[in-house]
Amino acid sequence: MNRQILDQAASMSAVQLSEAAPEFLQKVLIAATAEVTSAKKQLEHIEHAVDLRYARQAKALRLVQGKDTGVVHFDDGKVSVTADLPKKVEWDQPKLAAIVAHIRDSDDDPSQYVEISYRVSETKFNAWPETLKQPFATARTLKVGKPTYRLALLEDKE
């Protein structure tokens, strides 16, 4: 049933689909979401299997090359494998702030060593009085993300 409705929707242009009955749109959305969810689960399962097969070999190659992370290449039969274990560095923000303060206290420029960025919580900004918001408003740019919609069938009201 899902495949049928998805094939039907695929044969329509986006304009035609947008003009279809709301019930059809809702069914197509549910069917597509179910397909994506199923495909993601299947992909996770396969990726886990690939990791089980190649993790030890990739780790051993990295050790031989004197590295804990990064890309290694090897062959498994007729398959060339590229295994990447990327770095994911996180910095302790309070400690960095203390280091930056120490650099400033030493009459040095911390921007020579660290990238400094500022953020303002939108929730906090909206709660501020106008007198506080005003100087910040010129530094604020509002961008919007991709719109999302949820469609649900209404219960029949008789």
N, C-alpha and C positions, 0 to 999 in steps of 0.2 A: 504493500500500500504506500509506504513512504517513498519507495523508488518511483512509483507511478506518478505521484504528485510532484516529486522533484523533477522528473523528466518533463512533465507538463509545464512546470514553471520555467525550466531551462529553455523550452521552445518559444517562450514569450519574450518580447523586448521588455526592458525595465519600465517603459511607459505603459505597456499593456498590463504588466504585472501590477503596477501601481493602481490601475483602474479596475482590477479584478475585485470580486466580492471580498469584503473584509474577512469573512469566514475562511475563504480560500487562502488569503494572505497569512492568516493566523496558523492554518494547518501547514502551509509551506514553511513558515518560520520554525514551527515545532519540529517538522521533519528534518529540516536542514540542521537545526541545533542538535538533534539526536545523532545525525550522521557525523557532525564535527566532534561531538563528545565521544562517540564510538571510535572514530579515527584517532583521536588524541590518546585514548586508552590503549589502542592497538600499537600506536607509535611508541608510547612509553614502555610497553611490554617488550617490543623489539629492541629499543635502545638499551634496555636493561640487559637483554640477552647479549647484545654486542659488547657492552661493557664487561659482562662476566667473561666473555671469550677473550678480550684483548687487554684488559686493565693490567694484568700482571706483566705481560710482555712490554707494554708501553712504559710501565713504571721501571722495569729493569733497564730498558733503553735510556730512559731519562737519567737514571743513576749512573750508567756507564758514561753518559755525556756530561755528568756533573751538574745536573739541574733537577729541580723539584717540579717545575711546571714547564709548560711550553709544548711545542709540536715535535713529534717524532714520526718517522716513516719506517714502515717495514712491510714485508709481503707475507701473505698467508695463502699459499698455493698460487692460484692465478689472480688473486685479489691484492691490490696495493692498498695498504691501510695507512691513513694519516690520523694520528691520535693527538688531539689537542687538549691539554689541561690548562685552561687560562688562569691567570692570576686574578684574584679578586681582593684588592687591598682596601681595607677600611682604616680610617684614621680616627683616633680618640679626639673628639672635638675640644673638650675642656683642656686636655694636655697640650694640644696644638695652640690653643689660645694663650696658655701660660708661656709657651715657647716664644710666640709672637710678641707678647708683652716683654719678655726678657730681651729679645732682639731690639725692640724699640727703646727699652731702658739703656741699652748699650749704645745708643745713638746710631744704630744701623737701620737699614731699610728692609723690613720683613718681606716686602714684595719681591726682593731679590731671591728669596728662598722658598716662599710659599705662595700659592694662589689663594687670595682671600675673596670670598663672595658673601653677600648679605641676602637674607631672605626675611620676609615678613609673613607671618601666618595670616591668611585671609580672614579667618574667623576673628582673630584679635583685631586686625585692621578695621573690620566692620563694626566692632564694638567700641572703637575709640570715639571720643568726642570730635566734632568737626575741626576744632582748633588744632588738634593733634594730627588728624588725617591730612589736612591741607598741605603741609610741607612735603609729606610723603607721596601725595597724589601725582605729582609731576614725575616721580620715578616709577610709577606703577603702570603697566600695560596689561590689559585684559585680553587674553586669547581664549578661544573656545576649542573644545575637543570635538571628536566625532560624535554626532548625535546617536543615541541608542533608543530603541523602542521595545516595549513588551506588549504583546497582544494576547488577550485572554477572551474567551467566549463568555458572553453574559448569559446568565441563567435565563431560560424562557420565563417571561412574566405573563401569566394568564389570569 
